């Protein structure tokens, strides 16, 4: 926002002790570590309070992260004011805030059952599928994945390529994806040289 100084705090959640094992208190472990860092930044900048944006709709759910907020004495002004998610959106529209209709963004780790080991690959798969659903919420029928494998990893059929990861994820969501790419491409450098030689 204009006139407000922003401080970017880079935290790798996967390095938080216990996070990758995905226990039932994963949210507690993550929230506690995140807000401990926010409190440190607040102290360094002489801030009096640290606040977060939960609302009354969050109260009834199973949210172990709330315990971490209480332990660290993090303020929750929207929840204390008795505001629901719908009411916050309505107030945001009245104030012409660009976030009034912003879709909810759940933690990617919450898409996995407790106890399933979390990896970068699994999280990126879910992220790709959810980005597709955000962009095309009413899509019906087959999805064609077009692209061009290049660089060091030139195979399009390897299970580690983005194309195959996205295809597997969309299959899990009930879509019918199909990859329309050559199974192998020469290095991009060779293709550029071949084109320039014409």
MDAnalysis code that builds the backbone (N, CA, C; Angstrom):
import MDAnalysis as mda
import numpy as np

u = mda.Universe.empty(594, n_residues=198, atom_resindex=np.repeat(np.arange(198), 3), trajectory=True)
u.add_TopologyAttr("name", ["N", "CA", "C"] * 198)
u.add_TopologyAttr("resid", np.arange(1, 199))
u.add_TopologyAttr("resname", ["UNK", "UNK", "UNK", "UNK", "UNK", "UNK", "UNK", "UNK", "UNK", "UNK", "UNK", "UNK", "UNK", "UNK", "UNK", "UNK", "UNK", "UNK", "UNK", "UNK", "UNK", "UNK", "UNK", "UNK", "UNK", "UNK", "UNK", "UNK", "UNK", "UNK", "UNK", "UNK", "UNK", "UNK", "UNK", "UNK", "UNK", "UNK", "UNK", "UNK", "UNK", "UNK", "UNK", "UNK", "UNK", "UNK", "UNK", "UNK", "UNK", "UNK", "UNK", "UNK", "UNK", "UNK", "UNK", "UNK", "UNK", "UNK", "UNK", "UNK", "UNK", "UNK", "UNK", "UNK", "UNK", "UNK", "UNK", "UNK", "UNK", "UNK", "UNK", "UNK", "UNK", "UNK", "UNK", "UNK", "UNK", "UNK", "UNK", "UNK", "UNK", "UNK", "UNK", "UNK", "UNK", "UNK", "UNK", "UNK", "UNK", "UNK", "UNK", "UNK", "UNK", "UNK", "UNK", "UNK", "UNK", "UNK", "UNK", "UNK", "UNK", "UNK", "UNK", "UNK", "UNK", "UNK", "UNK", "UNK", "UNK", "UNK", "UNK", "UNK", "UNK", "UNK", "UNK", "UNK", "UNK", "UNK", "UNK", "UNK", "UNK", "UNK", "UNK", "UNK", "UNK", "UNK", "UNK", "UNK", "UNK", "UNK", "UNK", "UNK", "UNK", "UNK", "UNK", "UNK", "UNK", "UNK", "UNK", "UNK", "UNK", "UNK", "UNK", "UNK", "UNK", "UNK", "UNK", "UNK", "UNK", "UNK", "UNK", "UNK", "UNK", "UNK", "UNK", "UNK", "UNK", "UNK", "UNK", "UNK", "UNK", "UNK", "UNK", "UNK", "UNK", "UNK", "UNK", "UNK", "UNK", "UNK", "UNK", "UNK", "UNK", "UNK", "UNK", "UNK", "UNK", "UNK", "UNK", "UNK", "UNK", "UNK", "UNK", "UNK", "UNK", "UNK", "UNK", "UNK", "UNK", "UNK", "UNK", "UNK", "UNK", "UNK", "UNK", "UNK", "UNK", "UNK"])
u.atoms.positions = np.array([
    [0.844, -1.189, 0.000],
    [0.000, 0.000, 0.000],
    [0.880, 1.241, 0.000],
    [0.394, 2.282, -0.663],
    [1.172, 3.509, -0.796],
    [1.376, 4.158, 0.576],
    [2.608, 4.552, 0.852],
    [2.906, 5.230, 2.105],
    [3.183, 4.308, 3.269],
    [3.085, 3.001, 3.057],
    [3.348, 2.042, 4.132],
    [4.620, 1.266, 3.802],
    [5.566, 1.284, 4.714],
    [6.817, 0.553, 4.491],
    [6.584, -0.941, 4.640],
    [7.033, -1.696, 3.669],
    [6.876, -3.143, 3.704],
    [8.214, -3.803, 3.978],
    [8.195, -4.797, 4.837],
    [9.391, -5.573, 5.154],
    [9.130, -7.009, 4.718],
    [9.939, -7.512, 3.812],
    [9.760, -8.867, 3.296],
    [10.525, -9.846, 4.176],
    [9.802, -10.834, 4.677],
    [10.406, -11.850, 5.545],
    [10.438, -13.181, 4.793],
    [11.612, -13.645, 4.429],
    [11.753, -14.890, 3.663],
    [11.914, -16.073, 4.627],
    [10.943, -16.978, 4.591],
    [10.973, -18.162, 5.455],
    [10.662, -19.390, 4.614],
    [11.488, -20.415, 4.732],
    [11.253, -21.674, 4.034],
    [10.547, -22.623, 5.002],
    [9.227, -22.769, 4.828],
    [8.449, -23.594, 5.745],
    [8.946, -25.035, 5.777],
    [9.508, -25.511, 4.655],
    [9.950, -26.903, 4.610],
    [11.112, -27.173, 5.558],
    [11.788, -26.099, 6.015],
    [12.899, -26.275, 6.948],
    [12.466, -26.180, 8.409],
    [11.191, -25.914, 8.647],
    [10.681, -25.889, 10.019],
    [10.638, -27.320, 10.549],
    [11.186, -27.524, 11.729],
    [11.262, -28.873, 12.312],
    [9.876, -29.510, 12.383],
    [9.738, -30.693, 11.771],
    [8.488, -31.433, 11.809],
    [7.528, -31.132, 10.677],
    [7.754, -30.059, 9.923],
    [6.803, -29.658, 8.882],
    [6.668, -30.720, 7.798],
    [7.784, -31.204, 7.285],
    [7.741, -32.164, 6.180],
    [7.032, -33.461, 6.563],
    [7.083, -33.821, 7.847],
    [6.434, -35.055, 8.287],
    [4.910, -34.905, 8.323],
    [4.419, -33.664, 8.256],
    [2.990, -33.375, 8.144],
    [2.158, -33.984, 9.280],
    [2.521, -33.702, 10.543],
    [1.726, -34.218, 11.660],
    [0.432, -33.421, 11.831],
    [-0.422, -33.854, 12.721],
    [-1.692, -33.151, 12.928],
    [-1.488, -31.736, 13.453],
    [-0.377, -31.477, 14.111],
    [-0.110, -30.120, 14.608],
    [0.826, -29.350, 13.680],
    [0.856, -29.759, 12.398],
    [1.709, -29.070, 11.421],
    [1.446, -27.571, 11.402],
    [0.176, -27.189, 11.409],
    [-0.182, -25.768, 11.359],
    [0.350, -25.031, 12.588],
    [0.318, -25.695, 13.731],
    [0.861, -25.100, 14.954],
    [2.359, -24.857, 14.817],
    [3.079, -25.876, 14.355],
    [4.531, -25.762, 14.196],
    [4.892, -24.629, 13.238],
    [4.155, -24.555, 12.132],
    [4.436, -23.556, 11.107],
    [4.095, -22.145, 11.598],
    [2.876, -21.987, 12.127],
    [2.436, -20.670, 12.598],
    [3.371, -20.139, 13.688],
    [3.757, -21.019, 14.603],
    [4.608, -20.585, 15.703],
    [5.947, -20.069, 15.179],
    [6.531, -20.788, 14.238],
    [7.831, -20.369, 13.693],
    [7.694, -19.076, 12.892],
    [6.636, -18.977, 12.076],
    [6.415, -17.775, 11.273],
    [6.262, -16.538, 12.158],
    [5.392, -16.647, 13.154],
    [5.103, -15.469, 13.971],
    [6.213, -15.161, 14.968],
    [7.036, -16.138, 15.319],
    [8.230, -15.838, 16.112],
    [9.157, -14.926, 15.310],
    [9.240, -15.184, 14.003],
    [10.044, -14.321, 13.129],
    [9.418, -12.935, 12.996],
    [8.088, -12.882, 12.880],
    [7.409, -11.589, 12.783],
    [7.594, -10.773, 14.061],
    [7.544, -11.450, 15.209],
    [7.758, -10.756, 16.482],
    [9.177, -10.211, 16.573],
    [10.139, -10.969, 16.084],
    [11.531, -10.503, 16.083],
    [11.665, -9.233, 15.230],
    [11.047, -9.257, 14.042],
    [11.095, -8.078, 13.167],
    [10.387, -6.900, 13.828],
    [9.273, -7.185, 14.501],
    [8.533, -6.116, 15.188],
    [9.397, -5.460, 16.259],
    [10.100, -6.279, 17.046],
    [10.971, -5.724, 18.095],
    [12.094, -4.883, 17.490],
    [12.663, -5.380, 16.396],
    [13.762, -4.659, 15.758],
    [13.326, -3.302, 15.210],
    [12.025, -3.179, 14.918],
    [11.513, -1.932, 14.338],
    [10.605, -1.153, 15.299],
    [10.644, -1.538, 16.565],
    [9.893, -0.829, 17.604],
    [8.382, -0.835, 17.375],
    [7.864, -1.939, 16.806],
    [6.421, -2.087, 16.668],
    [5.853, -2.602, 17.980],
    [4.684, -2.124, 18.330],
    [4.073, -2.520, 19.604],
    [3.327, -3.844, 19.485],
    [2.603, -4.042, 18.383],
    [1.772, -5.239, 18.225],
    [2.043, -5.917, 16.886],
    [1.767, -7.218, 16.860],
    [1.721, -7.991, 15.615],
    [0.295, -8.513, 15.490],
    [-0.333, -8.307, 14.327],
    [-1.715, -8.724, 14.126],
    [-1.810, -9.717, 12.970],
    [-2.911, -10.464, 12.952],
    [-3.159, -11.402, 11.846],
    [-4.639, -11.328, 11.484],
    [-5.036, -11.979, 10.371],
    [-6.353, -11.715, 9.792],
    [-7.416, -12.771, 9.933],
    [-7.359, -13.625, 10.943],
    [-8.428, -14.610, 11.102],
    [-9.736, -13.925, 11.460],
    [-10.855, -14.608, 11.170],
    [-12.178, -14.035, 11.426],
    [-13.056, -15.061, 12.130],
    [-14.329, -14.713, 12.355],
    [-15.202, -15.597, 13.134],
    [-15.482, -16.924, 12.431],
    [-15.336, -16.969, 11.093],
    [-15.543, -18.227, 10.373],
    [-14.459, -19.253, 10.707],
    [-13.341, -18.778, 11.238],
    [-12.226, -19.670, 11.558],
    [-12.347, -20.313, 12.936],
    [-13.277, -19.836, 13.731],
    [-13.331, -20.272, 15.133],
    [-13.731, -21.731, 15.277],
    [-14.721, -22.196, 14.520],
    [-15.234, -23.542, 14.699],
    [-14.387, -24.628, 14.066],
    [-13.489, -24.272, 13.159],
    [-12.675, -25.265, 12.457],
    [-11.571, -25.810, 13.356],
    [-11.007, -26.947, 12.917],
    [-9.816, -27.492, 13.590],
    [-8.612, -26.709, 13.100],
    [-8.130, -25.807, 13.921],
    [-7.022, -24.933, 13.525],
    [-5.989, -24.889, 14.641],
    [-5.047, -25.843, 14.632],
    [-4.023, -25.865, 15.674],
    [-3.151, -24.612, 15.674],
    [-3.116, -23.899, 14.553],
    [-2.329, -22.670, 14.486],
    [-2.827, -21.604, 15.445],
    [-4.106, -21.653, 15.783],
    [-4.671, -20.671, 16.712],
    [-3.984, -20.758, 18.075],
    [-3.586, -21.964, 18.451],
    [-2.892, -22.149, 19.721],
    [-1.568, -21.390, 19.721],
    [-0.863, -21.434, 18.587],
    [0.406, -20.717, 18.485],
    [0.194, -19.213, 18.597],
    [-0.873, -18.700, 17.976],
    [-1.175, -17.267, 18.042],
    [-1.449, -16.838, 19.478],
    [-2.193, -17.675, 20.194],
    [-2.515, -17.353, 21.587],
    [-1.264, -17.373, 22.455],
    [-0.414, -18.375, 22.257],
    [0.810, -18.488, 23.053],
    [1.732, -17.289, 22.841],
    [1.775, -16.791, 21.606],
    [2.671, -15.677, 21.278],
    [2.001, -14.308, 21.457],
    [0.731, -14.330, 21.889],
    [-0.039, -13.097, 22.137],
    [-0.165, -12.232, 20.884],
    [-0.438, -12.907, 19.751],
    [-0.679, -12.207, 18.493],
    [-2.115, -11.675, 18.498],
    [-2.303, -10.459, 18.042],
    [-3.628, -9.838, 18.040],
    [-4.423, -10.268, 16.806],
    [-5.735, -10.479, 16.988],
    [-6.642, -10.859, 15.903],
    [-7.822, -9.888, 15.874],
    [-7.627, -8.677, 15.369],
    [-8.655, -7.629, 15.459],
    [-9.955, -7.956, 14.739],
    [-9.897, -8.621, 13.600],
    [-11.122, -8.938, 12.856],
    [-11.968, -9.948, 13.623],
    [-11.303, -10.927, 14.206],
    [-12.025, -11.941, 14.979],
    [-12.596, -11.336, 16.258],
    [-11.821, -10.496, 16.930],
    [-12.283, -9.842, 18.160],
    [-13.477, -8.935, 17.874],
    [-13.477, -8.314, 16.687],
    [-14.584, -7.423, 16.311],
    [-15.834, -8.200, 15.901],
    [-15.729, -9.533, 15.819],
    [-16.886, -10.352, 15.482],
    [-17.227, -10.356, 14.003],
    [-16.246, -10.102, 13.147],
    [-16.487, -10.020, 11.704],
    [-16.295, -11.381, 11.032],
    [-17.261, -11.727, 10.172],
    [-17.159, -12.949, 9.370],
    [-16.454, -12.629, 8.058],
    [-16.140, -13.681, 7.304],
    [-15.486, -13.481, 6.011],
    [-16.372, -12.677, 5.059],
    [-17.679, -12.991, 5.047],
    [-18.617, -12.277, 4.174],
    [-18.699, -10.801, 4.557],
    [-18.720, -10.518, 5.843],
    [-18.791, -9.125, 6.296],
    [-17.521, -8.356, 5.955],
    [-16.394, -9.021, 6.049],
    [-15.118, -8.379, 5.699],
    [-15.090, -8.050, 4.207],
    [-15.594, -8.954, 3.384],
    [-15.654, -8.696, 1.941],
    [-16.581, -7.514, 1.639],
    [-17.721, -7.464, 2.322],
    [-18.670, -6.377, 2.091],
    [-18.071, -5.032, 2.501],
    [-17.424, -4.986, 3.639],
    [-16.770, -3.754, 4.085],
    [-15.647, -3.358, 3.125],
    [-14.942, -4.345, 2.611],
    [-13.861, -4.085, 1.658],
    [-14.402, -3.468, 0.370],
    [-15.575, -3.954, -0.085],
    [-16.190, -3.373, -1.281],
    [-16.588, -1.921, -1.033],
    [-17.149, -1.661, 0.144],
    [-17.544, -0.287, 0.472],
    [-16.347, 0.653, 0.476],
    [-15.183, 0.111, 0.813],
    [-13.956, 0.913, 0.856],
    [-13.173, 0.845, -0.451],
    [-13.761, 0.147, -1.456],
    [-13.131, -0.004, -2.778],
    [-11.743, -0.638, -2.700],
    [-11.604, -1.609, -1.818],
    [-10.324, -2.301, -1.700],
    [-10.201, -3.365, -2.787],
    [-9.049, -3.489, -3.419],
    [-8.888, -4.460, -4.512],
    [-8.970, -5.908, -4.046],
    [-8.872, -6.143, -2.752],
    [-8.900, -7.510, -2.237],
    [-10.308, -7.983, -1.879],
    [-11.328, -7.159, -2.153],
    [-12.697, -7.492, -1.737],
    [-13.158, -8.848, -2.264],
    [-12.813, -9.180, -3.494],
    [-13.254, -10.445, -4.091],
    [-12.087, -11.390, -4.359],
    [-10.995, -11.173, -3.662],
    [-9.832, -12.045, -3.854],
    [-10.153, -13.449, -3.357],
    [-9.885, -14.485, -4.171],
    [-10.195, -15.859, -3.742],
    [-9.395, -16.247, -2.509],
    [-9.964, -17.136, -1.710],
    [-9.244, -17.652, -0.547],
    [-8.033, -18.448, -1.016],
    [-6.950, -18.347, -0.261],
    [-5.716, -19.035, -0.619],
    [-5.309, -19.947, 0.533],
    [-5.770, -21.192, 0.492],
    [-5.441, -22.135, 1.556],
    [-3.994, -22.597, 1.428],
    [-3.409, -22.945, 2.541],
    [-2.047, -23.484, 2.546],
    [-2.013, -24.760, 1.707],
    [-1.020, -24.881, 0.825],
    [-0.921, -26.062, -0.040],
    [-0.766, -27.339, 0.782],
    [-0.100, -27.230, 1.926],
    [0.106, -28.420, 2.762],
    [-1.216, -28.983, 3.280],
    [-2.237, -28.132, 3.376],
    [-3.526, -28.590, 3.893],
    [-4.245, -29.514, 2.915],
    [-3.734, -29.642, 1.689],
    [-4.352, -30.507, 0.683],
    [-3.942, -31.969, 0.854],
    [-3.051, -32.242, 1.797],
    [-2.560, -33.602, 1.992],
    [-3.045, -34.150, 3.332],
    [-3.272, -35.457, 3.381],
    [-3.701, -36.082, 4.630],
    [-2.534, -36.056, 5.610],
    [-2.865, -35.956, 6.892],
    [-1.819, -35.945, 7.911],
    [-0.989, -37.214, 7.825],
    [0.317, -37.047, 7.975],
    [1.222, -38.185, 7.944],
    [1.874, -38.421, 6.601],
    [1.318, -37.849, 5.523],
    [1.950, -37.981, 4.201],
    [3.120, -37.012, 4.113],
    [4.289, -37.520, 3.785],
    [5.486, -36.697, 3.717],
    [5.317, -35.629, 2.641],
    [5.626, -34.383, 2.989],
    [5.513, -33.264, 2.057],
    [6.828, -33.048, 1.340],
    [6.767, -32.922, 0.012],
    [7.958, -32.642, -0.795],
    [7.681, -31.457, -1.701],
    [8.741, -30.859, -2.206],
    [8.594, -29.732, -3.128],
    [7.795, -30.158, -4.359],
    [8.043, -31.372, -4.824],
    [7.358, -31.874, -6.020],
    [5.855, -31.971, -5.788],
    [5.463, -32.554, -4.662],
    [4.042, -32.710, -4.366],
    [3.356, -31.352, -4.234],
    [4.010, -30.427, -3.545],
    [3.415, -29.105, -3.338],
    [3.291, -28.342, -4.651],
    [4.299, -28.478, -5.526],
    [4.244, -27.779, -6.810],
    [3.157, -28.361, -7.707],
    [2.907, -29.668, -7.579],
    [1.836, -30.299, -8.353],
    [0.485, -29.706, -7.978],
    [0.240, -29.605, -6.680],
    [-1.026, -29.063, -6.210],
    [-1.148, -27.591, -6.597],
    [-0.048, -26.858, -6.481],
    [-0.064, -25.435, -6.823],
    [-0.428, -25.233, -8.289],
    [0.142, -26.059, -9.182],
    [-0.146, -25.948, -10.613],
    [-1.615, -26.239, -10.900],
    [-2.146, -27.285, -10.274],
    [-3.541, -27.642, -10.512],
    [-4.490, -26.576, -9.979],
    [-4.190, -26.031, -8.801],
    [-5.074, -25.026, -8.223],
    [-5.007, -23.715, -8.989],
    [-3.853, -23.400, -9.559],
    [-3.752, -22.212, -10.402],
    [-4.618, -22.387, -11.645],
    [-4.633, -23.582, -12.206],
    [-5.492, -23.866, -13.362],
    [-6.953, -23.678, -12.987],
    [-7.345, -24.215, -11.827],
    [-8.737, -24.112, -11.399],
    [-9.141, -22.662, -11.153],
    [-8.202, -21.841, -10.651],
    [-8.497, -20.423, -10.425],
    [-8.722, -19.702, -11.749],
    [-7.901, -20.046, -12.741],
    [-7.995, -19.351, -14.031],
    [-9.185, -19.826, -14.856],
    [-9.500, -21.119, -14.762],
    [-10.563, -21.681, -15.591],
    [-11.527, -22.487, -14.718],
    [-12.296, -21.819, -13.862],
    [-13.148, -22.539, -12.905],
    [-14.283, -23.325, -13.539],
    [-14.694, -22.957, -14.743],
    [-15.838, -23.616, -15.373],
    [-15.453, -24.511, -16.541],
    [-14.181, -24.877, -16.609],
    [-13.710, -25.666, -17.752],
    [-14.317, -27.065, -17.739],
    [-14.742, -27.516, -18.925],
    [-15.261, -28.875, -19.088],
    [-14.483, -29.557, -20.209],
    [-14.358, -30.869, -20.109],
    [-13.732, -31.618, -21.191],
    [-12.233, -31.768, -21.031],
    [-11.583, -32.110, -22.143],
    [-10.172, -32.451, -22.134],
    [-9.289, -31.212, -22.045],
    [-8.144, -31.360, -21.411],
    [-7.138, -30.302, -21.324],
    [-5.927, -30.739, -22.136],
    [-5.493, -29.891, -23.055],
    [-4.302, -30.175, -23.854],
    [-3.132, -29.387, -23.269],
    [-2.077, -30.092, -22.890],
    [-0.885, -29.437, -22.351],
    [0.118, -29.290, -23.479],
    [0.291, -28.057, -23.960],
    [1.261, -27.780, -25.010],
    [2.484, -27.122, -24.396],
    [3.614, -27.317, -25.001],
    [4.818, -26.701, -24.465],
    [6.032, -27.120, -25.260],
    [7.188, -26.781, -24.734],
    [8.426, -27.057, -25.459],
    [9.531, -27.331, -24.441],
    [9.933, -28.582, -24.355],
    [11.016, -28.919, -23.427],
    [12.345, -28.465, -24.020],
    [13.129, -27.806, -23.230],
    [14.423, -27.323, -23.721],
    [15.389, -27.238, -22.555],
    [16.594, -26.787, -22.855],
    [17.586, -26.669, -21.802],
    [18.207, -28.016, -21.507],
    [18.679, -28.183, -20.281],
    [19.375, -29.414, -19.920],
    [18.435, -30.617, -19.890],
    [17.214, -30.417, -19.391],
    [16.255, -31.518, -19.331],
    [15.350, -31.429, -20.554],
    [15.677, -32.169, -21.598],
    [14.966, -32.020, -22.869],
    [13.887, -33.074, -23.066],
    [13.756, -34.002, -22.125],
    [12.729, -35.024, -22.244],
    [11.389, -34.478, -21.783],
    [10.334, -34.787, -22.540],
    [8.988, -34.350, -22.165],
    [8.216, -35.459, -21.475],
    [8.783, -36.664, -21.462],
    [8.057, -37.797, -20.906],
    [8.552, -38.198, -19.525],
    [9.655, -37.626, -19.068],
    [10.169, -37.942, -17.738],
    [9.146, -37.549, -16.679],
    [9.030, -38.385, -15.649],
    [8.056, -38.098, -14.593],
    [8.413, -36.846, -13.803],
    [9.615, -36.315, -14.012],
    [10.047, -35.138, -13.254],
    [9.807, -33.824, -13.990],
    [9.349, -33.878, -15.248],
    [9.101, -32.628, -15.968],
    [7.807, -31.998, -15.480],
    [7.732, -30.678, -15.628],
    [6.530, -29.956, -15.207],
    [5.293, -30.465, -15.914],
    [5.450, -30.840, -17.191],
    [4.301, -31.291, -17.971],
    [3.655, -32.526, -17.343],
    [4.486, -33.509, -17.001],
    [3.975, -34.759, -16.452],
    [3.437, -34.548, -15.035],
    [4.109, -33.724, -14.247],
    [3.645, -33.423, -12.886],
    [2.259, -32.786, -12.933],
    [2.090, -31.811, -13.839],
    [0.793, -31.144, -13.965],
    [-0.268, -32.121, -14.454],
    [0.089, -32.970, -15.411],
    [-0.877, -33.942, -15.928],
    [-1.367, -34.854, -14.813],
    [-0.443, -35.384, -14.006],
    [-0.831, -36.285, -12.923],
    [-1.747, -35.588, -11.927],
    [-1.431, -34.338, -11.618],
    [-2.232, -33.602, -10.647],
    [-3.638, -33.348, -11.173],
    [-3.736, -32.922, -12.439],
    [-5.052, -32.666, -13.017],
    [-5.879, -33.947, -13.099],
    [-5.228, -35.074, -13.341],
    [-5.927, -36.355, -13.335],
    [-6.547, -36.619, -11.966],
    [-5.784, -36.282, -10.919],
    [-6.290, -36.481, -9.560],
    [-7.503, -35.592, -9.281],
    [-7.590, -34.454, -9.967],
    [-8.713, -33.545, -9.776],
    [-9.891, -33.888, -10.683],
    [-9.776, -34.970, -11.459],
    [-10.887, -35.416, -12.285],
    [-10.895, -34.871, -13.699],
    [-9.825, -34.185, -14.128],
    [-9.756, -33.673, -15.497],
    [-9.157, -34.722, -16.427],
    [-9.194, -34.434, -17.731],
    [-8.658, -35.354, -18.729],
    [-7.525, -34.685, -19.499],
    [-6.361, -34.553, -18.902],
    [-5.263, -33.863, -19.593],
    [-4.545, -34.754, -20.593],
    [-4.020, -34.147, -21.632],
    [-3.265, -34.869, -22.644],
    [-2.084, -33.995, -23.062],
    [-0.880, -34.566, -23.085],
    [0.318, -33.804, -23.436],
    [0.551, -33.878, -24.939],
    [0.633, -32.713, -25.576],
    [0.875, -32.647, -27.014],
    [2.252, -32.033, -27.261],
    [3.284, -32.788, -26.976],
    [4.656, -32.308, -27.151],
    [5.491, -33.464, -27.694],
    [6.514, -33.141, -28.460],
    [7.444, -34.172, -28.906],
    [8.098, -34.804, -27.673],
    [8.337, -36.113, -27.713],
    [8.918, -36.761, -26.531],
    [10.330, -36.297, -26.212],
    [11.013, -35.698, -27.224],
    [12.393, -35.263, -26.989],
    [12.717, -34.109, -27.919],
    [13.428, -33.127, -27.418],
    [13.829, -31.985, -28.223],
    [15.342, -31.800, -28.157],
    [15.957, -31.347, -29.238],
    [17.383, -31.011, -29.160],
    [17.572, -29.781, -28.281],
    [18.801, -29.520, -27.834],
    [19.045, -28.334, -27.006],
    [18.573, -27.064, -27.702],
    [18.083, -26.105, -26.948],
    [17.582, -24.854, -27.520],
    [18.661, -24.144, -28.328],
    [19.940, -24.252, -27.880],
    [21.051, -23.616, -28.600],
    [21.159, -24.171, -30.016],
    [21.033, -25.490, -30.158],
    [21.122, -26.115, -31.481],
    [19.968, -25.695, -32.377],
    [18.776, -25.537, -31.782],
    [17.614, -25.145, -32.586],
    [17.746, -23.707, -33.083],
    [18.290, -22.845, -32.232],
    [18.508, -21.450, -32.644],
    [19.525, -21.387, -33.776],
    [20.620, -22.164, -33.655],
    [21.647, -22.162, -34.689],
    [21.101, -22.698, -35.999],
    [20.253, -23.734, -35.917],
    [19.664, -24.328, -37.125],
    [18.736, -23.328, -37.797],
    [17.964, -22.586, -36.988],
    [17.049, -21.586, -37.543],
    [17.823, -20.456, -38.224],
    [18.895, -19.990, -37.580],
    [19.679, -18.882, -38.132],
    [20.440, -19.277, -39.387],
    [20.681, -20.563, -39.535],
    [21.431, -21.033, -40.707],
    [20.571, -21.135, -41.955],
    [19.246, -20.986, -41.799],
    [18.360, -21.111, -42.966],
    [18.540, -19.937, -43.923],
])
